[in-house]
Amino acid sequence: MQTAGASACRTCSLRFLGRGWGVERILQLVVAGGEGHCVDIMEISRPNELGDIANLGLILPEAKQLLARVQRELSTAQAREHAVRRPVCSCHDGVCGVKDYRDHAVATLFGQVTLRLPRFRCAACGHIETGINWASHCRSTPELDRIRAHLSALMTYRVGADLLEHMFPVDAGVDPRTLRRHTLKAGAALADRAAITSPAAAPEITVTVDSTFIKSRVDGERRFEVRVGNFETEAGGRQVFGSVAKAGTGIEGLIRKHLDAVGGTSDTALTAFTDGSPGLRGILSDAGVLEPPILDWFHIALRLQHLKQIDNGLATGDPARAAAKALIVTEVERLHWRIWNGKAKNATKSIDRICAVMHHFRGEPDNRKSSAPSRKPWTALGR
């Protein structure tokens, strides 16, 4: 929107007026570049004795009150400057005049402010201009929305709302349900946004995909599956994502979108890490990551721990089986050490030694509830 007769930007500064000697101070907001408008913000009174370090400087309630008052006065000054301007109507036949004023309550990181903003009306065509380019139903600043989403990504909604209310003079939108609604709205906007294409192609990209189950609060639903992913390049580029299974979100599309965002091309070498589940392998394959994924150390350690528990349950009815069980237990510990210390090539030696003595446990009886103990080590090693 074009404006006519717009004044130059004015500078606001803060200054102290002292009373006494280090005990009371009046903080003033001075608007420079005009008539020198000056407003008393607040009177700060602190003990003069520094024997207790708690008396040093401002305390949190005073700082929050100071920020809220400065925000209110500064926003009021901006609204006053905005009312002086006269936008040019889109018909270009004349400058608009003030039609009326409307109050707009906007939540900011430093308190809610109420602005008295004018509406303009063109005398030539009767068209009404607002003078602002805010989105419809705008009730909070982008900075506050960003802080809300960031806290919600790091902690629960209730803890995030408590932290926001404790640290900042926010007096609107600190309810956990409000925080959740704003966060989901921001997430939906990010999901619908077009992928940001990286300016440079990445020669190698590391893809990590994992899933977990979270207890559901929906009646009749015990839990739901959440899938998360991480994409990193050697140059430091990174993209992360999360989605809920069976929620209508195309995870394959998300993977392709984030690969493009970090510079993925048809010539990029992709290295994938998963927990080894067939479902995640199928998702990566559908998304274009065709190389077999690598099992990360955490899940390798889980499987080795499971293998140790299986080996302890092997029967030792005769000396041959007892010797075989002792060798298997020793080699599993050695396999654990070799993988942990990066000696993956030597790990195959331990696997071969385990396989060479497994024939001693053939013929163990099955039961109807589980497979025979002799089959379980084969299953654990084969996965």
C-alpha positions as CSV (number, residue, x, y, z in Angstrom):
1,M,0.0,0.0,0.0
2,Q,1.4,3.4,-0.9
3,T,1.3,6.3,1.6
4,A,1.3,10.0,1.1
5,G,2.9,12.5,3.6
6,A,4.5,9.7,5.7
7,S,6.8,11.0,8.4
8,A,10.3,9.8,8.9
9,C,11.0,7.1,11.5
10,R,11.5,8.3,15.0
11,T,13.9,6.9,17.5
12,C,12.9,5.9,21.0
13,S,15.4,5.9,23.8
14,L,15.3,5.1,27.5
15,R,16.9,7.3,30.2
16,F,17.1,7.3,34.0
17,L,16.2,10.2,36.3
18,G,17.7,9.7,39.7
19,R,16.2,10.4,43.1
20,G,18.5,10.1,46.1
21,W,21.7,8.1,45.8
22,G,21.3,4.8,44.1
23,V,17.9,4.0,45.7
24,E,15.1,5.3,43.4
25,R,15.2,5.7,39.6
26,I,12.5,6.8,37.2
27,L,12.8,5.3,33.7
28,Q,11.5,7.5,30.9
29,L,10.9,6.7,27.2
30,V,11.9,9.6,25.0
31,V,10.8,9.9,21.4
32,A,13.4,11.7,19.4
33,G,13.1,13.3,16.0
34,G,9.9,15.2,16.7
35,E,8.4,17.2,19.6
36,G,10.5,15.3,22.1
37,H,7.6,13.4,23.6
38,C,8.6,11.9,26.9
39,V,6.7,9.3,29.0
40,D,7.5,8.1,32.5
41,I,7.6,4.3,32.2
42,M,8.0,3.2,35.8
43,E,9.8,4.0,39.1
44,I,12.4,1.5,40.1
45,S,13.2,1.3,43.7
46,R,16.0,-1.1,44.8
47,P,18.0,-1.4,48.1
48,N,21.2,0.6,48.2
49,E,23.0,-2.0,50.3
50,L,24.8,-4.6,48.2
51,G,25.7,-6.8,51.1
52,D,23.2,-9.3,49.7
53,I,23.7,-10.3,46.1
54,A,20.0,-10.7,45.6
55,N,19.7,-6.8,45.7
56,L,21.8,-6.5,42.6
57,G,20.0,-5.0,39.6
58,L,16.4,-5.8,38.6
59,I,14.4,-8.8,39.7
60,L,12.2,-10.8,37.4
61,P,8.8,-9.2,38.3
62,E,10.3,-5.7,37.8
63,A,11.9,-6.7,34.5
64,K,8.6,-8.2,33.2
65,Q,6.7,-5.0,34.3
66,L,9.3,-2.9,32.6
67,L,9.1,-4.8,29.3
68,A,5.3,-4.7,29.3
69,R,5.1,-1.0,29.8
70,V,7.8,-0.2,27.2
71,Q,6.0,-2.5,24.8
72,R,2.7,-0.7,25.4
73,E,4.1,2.8,25.0
74,L,6.1,1.9,22.0
75,S,3.1,0.3,20.3
76,T,1.0,3.3,21.1
77,A,3.5,5.6,19.5
78,Q,3.6,3.4,16.4
79,A,-0.2,3.5,16.1
80,R,-0.1,7.3,16.6
81,E,2.4,7.6,13.8
82,H,0.4,5.3,11.5
83,A,-2.8,7.4,12.0
84,V,-1.1,10.4,10.5
85,R,-0.4,8.7,7.2
86,R,-2.9,8.8,4.3
87,P,-2.8,5.9,1.9
88,V,-3.3,6.3,-1.8
89,C,-6.5,4.5,-3.0
90,S,-6.1,1.7,-5.5
91,C,-8.2,3.8,-7.9
92,H,-5.4,6.4,-7.9
93,D,-7.9,9.2,-8.0
94,G,-7.2,10.7,-4.6
95,V,-5.8,10.3,-1.1
96,C,-8.0,8.5,1.4
97,G,-9.3,10.2,4.5
98,V,-9.9,8.8,8.0
99,K,-13.3,7.1,8.2
100,D,-13.3,5.8,11.7
101,Y,-11.1,4.0,14.3
102,R,-11.1,0.4,15.5
103,D,-9.4,-1.2,18.5
104,H,-7.2,-4.1,17.7
105,A,-6.0,-6.3,20.6
106,V,-2.7,-8.1,19.7
107,A,-0.8,-10.5,21.9
108,T,3.0,-10.0,21.9
109,L,5.9,-11.6,23.7
110,F,6.0,-8.7,26.1
111,G,2.3,-8.4,26.9
112,Q,-1.0,-7.8,25.1
113,V,-1.4,-4.3,23.5
114,T,-4.5,-2.6,22.3
115,L,-4.0,-0.4,19.2
116,R,-6.4,2.2,18.0
117,L,-6.0,2.0,14.3
118,P,-7.8,4.1,11.7
119,R,-9.7,2.9,8.6
120,F,-9.4,5.1,5.6
121,R,-12.1,5.9,2.9
122,C,-11.5,7.3,-0.5
123,A,-13.6,10.4,-1.2
124,A,-13.6,9.7,-5.0
125,C,-14.7,6.0,-5.2
126,G,-15.7,5.2,-1.6
127,H,-13.3,2.3,-1.3
128,I,-12.2,1.5,2.3
129,E,-8.5,0.9,3.1
130,T,-7.2,-0.5,6.3
131,G,-3.7,0.9,6.1
132,I,-2.2,-2.4,7.3
133,N,-1.2,-5.6,5.5
134,W,-1.9,-7.9,8.4
135,A,-3.4,-11.3,7.8
136,S,-7.1,-11.7,8.5
137,H,-7.9,-12.5,12.2
138,C,-4.4,-11.7,13.2
139,R,-4.3,-11.8,17.0
140,S,-0.6,-12.4,17.8
141,T,2.8,-11.4,16.5
142,P,5.0,-13.8,14.5
143,E,7.7,-13.7,17.2
144,L,5.2,-14.9,19.9
145,D,4.0,-17.7,17.6
146,R,7.6,-18.8,16.9
147,I,8.4,-18.9,20.6
148,R,5.2,-20.9,21.3
149,A,6.1,-23.4,18.6
150,H,9.7,-23.7,19.8
151,L,8.8,-24.4,23.4
152,S,6.1,-26.9,22.3
153,A,8.7,-28.8,20.3
154,L,11.0,-29.1,23.3
155,M,8.5,-29.9,26.1
156,T,4.9,-30.6,26.9
157,Y,2.3,-27.9,26.3
158,R,1.6,-27.4,30.0
159,V,5.3,-27.0,30.9
160,G,5.8,-24.8,27.9
161,A,2.9,-22.5,28.9
162,D,4.2,-22.3,32.5
163,L,7.7,-21.4,31.3
164,L,6.3,-18.8,28.9
165,E,4.2,-17.2,31.7
166,H,7.1,-17.3,34.2
167,M,9.8,-15.8,32.0
168,F,7.9,-13.2,29.9
169,P,5.0,-10.7,30.6
170,V,2.7,-12.6,28.4
171,D,-0.9,-12.2,29.5
172,A,-2.7,-14.0,26.6
173,G,-2.4,-17.4,25.1
174,V,-0.6,-19.1,28.0
175,D,-3.2,-21.8,28.5
176,P,-1.9,-25.2,27.5
177,R,-4.9,-25.8,25.2
178,T,-4.3,-22.4,23.5
179,L,-0.6,-23.2,23.1
180,R,-1.5,-26.6,21.5
181,R,-3.9,-25.0,19.1
182,H,-1.3,-22.4,18.0
183,T,1.4,-25.0,17.6
184,L,-0.8,-27.3,15.5
185,K,-1.8,-24.3,13.3
186,A,1.9,-23.5,12.8
187,G,2.7,-27.1,12.0
188,A,-0.1,-27.3,9.4
189,A,1.2,-24.1,7.7
190,L,4.7,-25.7,7.6
191,A,3.3,-28.9,6.1
192,D,1.5,-27.1,3.3
193,R,4.5,-24.9,2.5
194,A,6.5,-25.7,-0.6
195,A,9.9,-27.3,-0.2
196,I,12.9,-25.0,0.0
197,T,15.3,-26.1,-2.7
198,S,18.9,-26.1,-1.7
199,P,21.1,-23.9,-3.8
200,A,23.9,-26.5,-4.1
201,A,23.6,-30.2,-4.7
202,A,24.8,-32.4,-1.9
203,P,27.1,-35.3,-2.9
204,E,26.2,-37.4,0.2
205,I,23.2,-37.3,2.5
206,T,22.6,-39.3,5.7
207,V,19.0,-40.3,6.3
208,T,17.9,-41.5,9.7
209,V,14.3,-42.8,10.2
210,D,12.9,-44.2,13.4
211,S,9.5,-44.8,14.9
212,T,8.0,-45.2,18.4
213,F,4.6,-45.7,20.0
214,I,3.0,-43.1,22.3
215,K,0.1,-43.6,24.6
216,S,-3.1,-42.1,23.2
217,R,-5.6,-40.0,25.1
218,V,-8.4,-40.7,22.6
219,D,-11.1,-43.0,24.0
220,G,-10.9,-46.5,22.4
221,E,-7.3,-46.0,21.2
222,R,-4.5,-47.4,23.2
223,R,-1.5,-45.9,21.4
224,F,-0.4,-44.4,18.1
225,E,2.8,-44.7,16.1
226,V,5.0,-41.6,15.5
227,R,7.7,-41.6,12.8
228,V,10.6,-39.2,12.9
229,G,13.4,-38.5,10.4
230,N,16.7,-36.6,10.2
231,F,18.6,-35.6,7.0
232,E,22.1,-34.3,7.3
233,T,24.9,-33.4,4.8
234,E,28.6,-33.1,5.1
235,A,28.3,-29.3,4.7
236,G,26.1,-29.0,7.8
237,G,22.7,-28.8,6.2
238,R,19.9,-30.4,8.2
239,Q,16.2,-31.1,8.0
240,V,14.0,-33.0,10.4
241,F,10.4,-34.1,10.3
242,G,7.8,-36.0,12.2
243,S,4.5,-37.6,11.3
244,V,1.8,-39.8,12.8
245,A,1.0,-43.1,11.1
246,K,-2.5,-43.5,9.7
247,A,-3.2,-39.8,10.0
248,G,-3.3,-39.1,6.3
249,T,0.3,-37.8,6.1
250,G,2.3,-39.1,3.2
251,I,5.6,-40.0,4.8
252,E,7.2,-40.9,1.5
253,G,6.4,-37.4,0.2
254,L,7.9,-35.9,3.4
255,I,11.1,-37.8,2.9
256,R,11.4,-36.7,-0.8
257,K,10.6,-33.1,0.2
258,H,13.3,-32.9,2.8
259,L,15.8,-34.6,0.6
260,D,15.3,-31.9,-2.0
261,A,15.6,-29.2,0.8
262,V,19.1,-30.4,1.7
263,G,20.3,-30.7,-1.9
264,G,19.4,-34.2,-2.8
265,T,19.6,-35.1,-6.5
266,S,19.7,-38.2,-8.6
267,D,23.5,-38.4,-8.2
268,T,23.5,-38.0,-4.4
269,A,24.7,-40.9,-2.4
270,L,22.2,-41.8,0.3
271,T,23.1,-43.6,3.5
272,A,20.1,-44.7,5.6
273,F,19.9,-45.7,9.2
274,T,16.9,-47.4,10.8
275,D,16.0,-49.8,13.5
276,G,15.8,-52.6,11.0
277,S,12.0,-53.0,10.9
278,P,10.6,-54.1,7.5
279,G,8.0,-51.3,7.7
280,L,10.7,-48.5,7.8
281,R,12.7,-50.3,5.1
282,G,9.6,-50.3,2.8
283,I,9.0,-46.6,3.5
284,L,12.6,-45.7,2.5
285,S,12.4,-47.8,-0.6
286,D,9.1,-46.1,-1.7
287,A,10.7,-42.7,-1.1
288,G,13.6,-43.5,-3.4
289,V,16.3,-44.6,-0.9
290,L,17.1,-47.9,-2.5
291,E,20.3,-48.8,-0.7
292,P,19.9,-51.2,2.2
293,P,19.7,-49.3,5.5
294,I,22.3,-49.6,8.2
295,L,21.4,-50.6,11.7
296,D,22.6,-48.0,14.2
297,W,24.5,-48.8,17.3
298,F,21.6,-48.4,19.7
299,H,19.5,-51.0,18.0
300,I,22.5,-53.3,17.5
301,A,23.1,-53.2,21.3
302,L,19.4,-54.0,21.9
303,R,19.6,-57.1,19.6
304,L,22.9,-58.2,21.2
305,Q,21.3,-57.9,24.6
306,H,18.4,-60.0,23.4
307,L,20.9,-62.6,22.0
308,K,22.6,-62.8,25.4
309,Q,19.4,-63.5,27.1
310,I,18.6,-66.3,24.6
311,D,22.0,-67.9,25.0
312,N,21.6,-68.0,28.8
313,G,18.4,-70.1,28.2
314,L,20.1,-72.8,26.1
315,A,20.1,-76.3,27.7
316,T,23.3,-78.0,28.8
317,G,22.3,-81.6,29.1
318,D,25.6,-83.1,28.1
319,P,29.3,-81.9,28.0
320,A,29.1,-81.0,24.3
321,R,26.2,-78.7,24.8
322,A,27.8,-77.2,27.9
323,A,31.0,-76.4,25.9
324,A,29.0,-75.1,23.0
325,K,27.0,-72.8,25.2
326,A,30.1,-71.4,26.9
327,L,31.6,-70.7,23.5
328,I,28.5,-69.0,22.3
329,V,28.3,-66.8,25.4
330,T,32.0,-65.8,25.0
331,E,31.6,-65.0,21.3
332,V,28.5,-62.9,21.8
333,E,30.4,-60.8,24.3
334,R,33.3,-60.6,21.9
335,L,30.9,-59.7,19.1
336,H,29.6,-56.9,21.3
337,W,33.1,-55.5,21.9
338,R,34.1,-55.7,18.3
339,I,31.1,-53.8,17.0
340,W,31.4,-51.2,19.7
341,N,35.1,-50.6,18.9
342,G,34.6,-50.4,15.1
343,K,35.9,-53.8,14.2
344,A,33.0,-54.8,12.1
345,K,35.2,-57.0,9.8
346,N,36.2,-59.2,12.7
347,A,32.6,-59.4,13.8
348,T,31.9,-62.0,11.1
349,K,34.5,-64.3,12.8
350,S,32.4,-64.4,16.0
351,I,29.2,-65.1,14.0
352,D,30.9,-67.9,12.1
353,R,32.1,-69.5,15.4
354,I,28.6,-69.3,16.9
355,C,27.1,-70.9,13.8
356,A,29.7,-73.7,13.9
357,V,28.5,-75.0,17.3
358,M,24.8,-74.4,16.9
359,H,24.2,-78.0,15.6
360,H,24.7,-79.3,19.2
361,F,21.3,-77.8,20.1
362,R,19.3,-79.3,17.2
363,G,16.4,-81.5,18.2
364,E,15.3,-79.6,21.3
365,P,11.6,-79.9,21.8
366,D,9.2,-77.2,20.8
367,N,6.2,-76.1,22.8
368,R,3.0,-74.5,21.7
369,K,3.8,-71.1,23.1
370,S,7.1,-70.3,21.6
371,S,9.8,-71.7,19.3
372,A,12.5,-74.0,20.4
373,P,15.5,-72.3,22.2
374,S,17.8,-73.6,19.4
375,R,15.9,-71.6,16.8
376,K,15.9,-68.3,18.7
377,P,19.7,-67.6,18.3
378,W,19.4,-68.3,14.6
379,T,16.5,-65.8,14.4
380,A,18.4,-63.1,16.4
381,L,21.6,-63.5,14.3
382,G,19.7,-63.6,11.0
383,R,17.9,-60.3,11.7
